[in-house]
């Protein structure tokens, strides 16, 4: 169990974008469990997208969709009773902009979203538009394929490029580690194009761990052809329960990620993936 004195500020107000698919329900269950441990609350958001050529006669149809969504939510509440406050909201508009504004207006501190397996983050449960919001989200995001039991999360893979100016990001990772009472497995992936040629990797990683005052961690290096392959293969080798990575929108982890690495990892891992977007100045 999580120690009672652990700060869980960024897990207090959780948003679950939802279309009531199997993946969305998995994410909802995970959000309920996190919220119960953090003494927080959950917001379930269903975005009703407007027709491209909206006219007043469409209003009746939209109201029907809203009513149906409320019925689906009532079913979900009955099937998965909550011990925390849960608020269901339907909002009309474009998915990405609605989610972004909702995060701001309701001071959301964490997003938990379902992902459809092989399609990865490119097809979130409420459509590909949401992926834009997540990749540029100002708050941490969990991508969940299957509902993971919180008490089973004990090993978190933490890929790093050993940047020394990411205090806020690493603080969030430490909070994540404490929340799950897990071991943090620092990982430096060496690829043919980004190979550490000077110094001892382990020494550099020790300096990194000391700089950020990490506890209960292991130091690991892994050689692979691609960064995402190295992360996935290492995570598989230790049977990791979670992966925590930083992204730069489309650029990914520090200076090493190229393209949609976070999406590639989700495509091949069923464990939850936690992402945190670094500031542009850190790119």
C-alpha positions in Angstrom: 0.0 0.0 0.0 1.0 3.6 -0.5 2.3 5.4 2.6 -0.3 7.8 3.9 2.1 10.7 4.0 3.0 10.6 0.3 2.0 13.8 -1.6 -0.4 13.0 -4.4 -1.4 16.5 -5.6 -1.3 15.7 -9.3 -3.6 12.7 -8.9 -6.4 14.6 -7.1 -8.5 15.6 -10.2 -8.6 12.9 -12.9 -10.1 13.3 -16.3 -11.3 10.2 -18.2 -12.3 11.0 -21.8 -14.8 8.3 -22.6 -16.9 6.8 -25.4 -17.9 3.7 -23.3 -15.8 1.3 -25.3 -14.1 -1.6 -23.6 -10.8 0.4 -23.5 -12.6 3.5 -22.0 -14.1 1.3 -19.2 -10.6 -0.1 -18.5 -9.3 3.4 -18.1 -12.2 4.4 -15.9 -11.6 1.5 -13.5 -7.9 2.5 -13.3 -8.9 6.1 -12.6 -11.3 5.1 -9.8 -8.5 3.1 -8.1 -6.0 5.9 -8.4 -8.5 8.4 -7.1 -9.5 6.2 -4.2 -5.8 5.9 -3.1 -5.2 9.7 -3.6 -8.5 10.8 -2.0 -9.4 12.6 -5.2 -12.2 12.8 -7.7 -12.9 11.7 -11.3 -14.4 13.5 -14.2 -15.8 11.4 -17.1 -16.1 13.4 -20.3 -18.0 12.5 -23.4 -17.5 14.9 -26.3 -20.4 15.1 -28.7 -18.8 16.2 -32.0 -20.8 18.7 -34.0 -21.6 18.0 -37.7 -19.4 19.9 -40.1 -22.4 21.8 -41.4 -24.3 22.3 -38.2 -27.9 23.6 -38.4 -30.6 23.9 -35.7 -32.4 20.8 -37.0 -29.4 18.8 -35.8 -30.0 19.8 -32.2 -32.6 17.1 -31.6 -30.2 14.4 -32.7 -27.4 15.8 -30.5 -29.7 15.8 -27.5 -30.5 12.2 -28.3 -26.7 11.4 -28.2 -26.3 13.2 -24.9 -29.2 11.3 -23.4 -27.8 8.0 -24.6 -24.4 8.9 -23.2 -26.0 9.6 -19.8 -27.6 6.2 -19.9 -24.3 4.5 -20.7 -22.7 6.3 -17.8 -25.4 5.2 -15.4 -24.7 1.6 -16.5 -21.0 2.1 -15.9 -21.6 3.5 -12.5 -23.8 0.6 -11.5 -21.2 -2.0 -12.8 -18.3 -0.2 -11.1 -19.4 1.4 -7.9 -17.1 4.3 -6.8 -16.1 5.4 -3.3 -15.0 8.8 -4.7 -16.8 11.6 -6.3 -17.5 11.0 -10.0 -18.9 13.7 -12.3 -20.1 12.9 -15.8 -20.1 15.7 -18.4 -21.1 15.8 -22.0 -19.9 18.8 -24.1 -20.5 19.6 -27.7 -17.5 20.5 -29.9 -14.2 19.4 -31.4 -12.6 16.7 -29.3 -9.1 18.1 -28.9 -10.2 21.6 -28.1 -12.9 20.5 -25.7 -10.5 18.3 -23.7 -7.9 21.0 -23.6 -10.3 23.6 -22.3 -11.8 21.2 -19.8 -8.4 20.5 -18.4 -7.9 24.2 -17.8 -11.4 25.0 -16.6 -11.6 22.2 -14.1 -8.0 22.3 -13.0 -7.4 18.7 -14.1 -4.2 17.3 -12.8 -4.1 13.9 -14.5 -5.6 12.3 -17.7 -6.3 8.6 -17.9 -7.2 7.4 -21.4 -7.8 4.0 -23.0 -5.9 2.9 -26.1 -7.0 0.4 -28.7 -4.0 -1.9 -28.7 -2.1 -2.1 -32.0 -3.3 1.3 -33.1 -1.7 2.8 -30.0 -2.2 6.4 -29.1 -3.1 7.3 -32.6 -6.6 6.0 -32.0 -7.6 7.0 -28.5 -11.0 5.9 -27.4 -12.5 9.2 -28.4 -10.8 9.5 -31.7 -7.5 10.6 -33.2 -8.1 14.3 -32.4 -7.6 13.5 -28.7 -4.1 12.3 -29.4 -3.1 15.8 -30.3 -4.3 17.0 -26.9 -2.5 14.3 -25.1 0.8 14.7 -26.8 0.7 18.4 -26.0 -1.1 18.1 -22.6 0.2 20.3 -19.8 -0.7 17.5 -17.3 0.6 14.0 -17.0 -1.3 11.3 -19.0 -1.8 7.6 -18.5 -2.4 5.5 -21.6 -4.1 2.3 -20.5 -4.9 -0.8 -22.6 -6.0 -3.0 -19.7 -7.0 -2.1 -16.2 -4.0 -2.7 -14.0 -4.3 -3.5 -10.3 -2.6 -0.7 -8.4 -1.1 -3.1 -5.8 0.5 -5.1 -8.7 2.5 -2.1 -10.0 5.9 -2.6 -8.4 8.4 -2.0 -11.2 8.5 1.2 -13.2 10.9 1.6 -16.2 12.2 5.2 -16.4 14.0 5.9 -19.7 16.4 8.8 -19.4 18.8 10.9 -21.4 20.5 12.1 -18.2 19.3 15.7 -18.5 20.1 17.7 -15.3 17.5 20.4 -15.8 14.3 18.5 -15.5 13.5 19.0 -11.9 9.7 19.3 -12.3 9.5 16.2 -14.5 11.6 14.0 -12.2 9.7 15.2 -9.2 6.5 13.9 -10.8 8.2 10.6 -11.5 9.3 10.3 -7.9 5.8 11.1 -6.8 4.5 8.4 -9.1 7.1 5.9 -7.7 6.0 6.7 -4.1 2.3 6.4 -5.0 2.8 2.9 -6.2 5.5 2.0 -3.7 7.5 0.8 -6.7 11.2 0.4 -7.7 12.4 2.8 -10.3 14.5 1.2 -13.1 16.6 4.0 -14.7 17.3 3.1 -18.3 19.8 4.5 -20.7 19.4 3.1 -24.2 22.4 3.1 -26.5 21.7 3.1 -30.2 24.1 3.2 -33.1 23.2 6.9 -33.6 23.2 7.9 -30.0 26.0 5.9 -28.4 27.7 7.1 -25.2 31.4 7.1 -26.2 32.9 8.9 -23.2 32.8 8.1 -19.5 31.2 5.3 -17.7 27.4 5.1 -18.3 26.8 3.8 -14.8 28.9 6.7 -13.3 26.8 9.2 -15.2 23.6 7.5 -14.1 24.8 7.5 -10.5 25.4 11.3 -10.8 21.9 11.7 -12.3 20.3 9.7 -9.4 22.3 11.7 -6.8 21.4 15.0 -8.5 17.7 14.2 -8.2 17.9 12.4 -4.9 16.4 9.2 -6.2 15.6 6.3 -3.9 14.9 2.6 -4.4 16.2 2.5 -8.0 18.4 0.4 -10.3 20.8 1.5 -13.0 20.5 -0.1 -16.4 21.9 0.3 -19.9 20.5 -1.5 -23.0 21.9 -1.6 -26.5 19.4 -1.7 -29.4 19.0 -0.4 -32.9 16.1 1.9 -32.0 15.3 3.7 -28.8 11.7 2.5 -28.6 12.9 -1.1 -29.2 15.4 -0.8 -26.4 12.8 0.5 -24.0 10.3 -2.2 -24.9 12.8 -5.0 -24.9 14.2 -4.0 -21.5 10.7 -3.6 -20.0 9.9 -7.0 -21.2 13.1 -8.5 -19.8 12.2 -7.3 -16.3 8.4 -7.8 -16.7 7.9 -4.1 -16.0 4.5 -3.0 -14.7 4.7 0.5 -16.0 6.8 2.8 -18.2 7.2 6.5 -17.4 8.5 8.7 -20.2 8.9 12.4 -21.0 7.8 13.7 -24.4 8.3 16.8 -26.4 5.1 16.6 -28.3 6.2 14.9 -31.5 9.9 14.9 -30.5 9.7 12.6 -27.5 12.2 11.8 -24.8 14.8 14.6 -24.5 17.0 14.8 -27.6 16.8 11.1 -28.3 13.2 10.5 -29.3 12.5 10.8 -33.0 8.9 10.6 -34.2 6.1 9.2 -32.2 8.1 6.9 -29.8 5.5 7.0 -27.0 2.9 5.7 -29.5 5.2 3.0 -30.6 5.8 1.8 -27.1 2.1 1.7 -26.3 1.6 -0.3 -29.5 3.7 -3.1 -28.1 3.2 -2.9 -24.3 0.0 -3.8 -22.5 1.3 -2.2 -19.2 0.2 1.4 -18.5 2.4 4.1 -20.1 2.7 7.4 -18.1 3.8 10.4 -20.2 4.8 13.9 -19.2 5.3 16.7 -21.7 8.5 18.7 -21.1 8.6 22.5 -21.7 9.7 23.6 -25.1 12.7 25.3 -23.6 14.0 21.8 -22.5 14.0 20.6 -26.1 
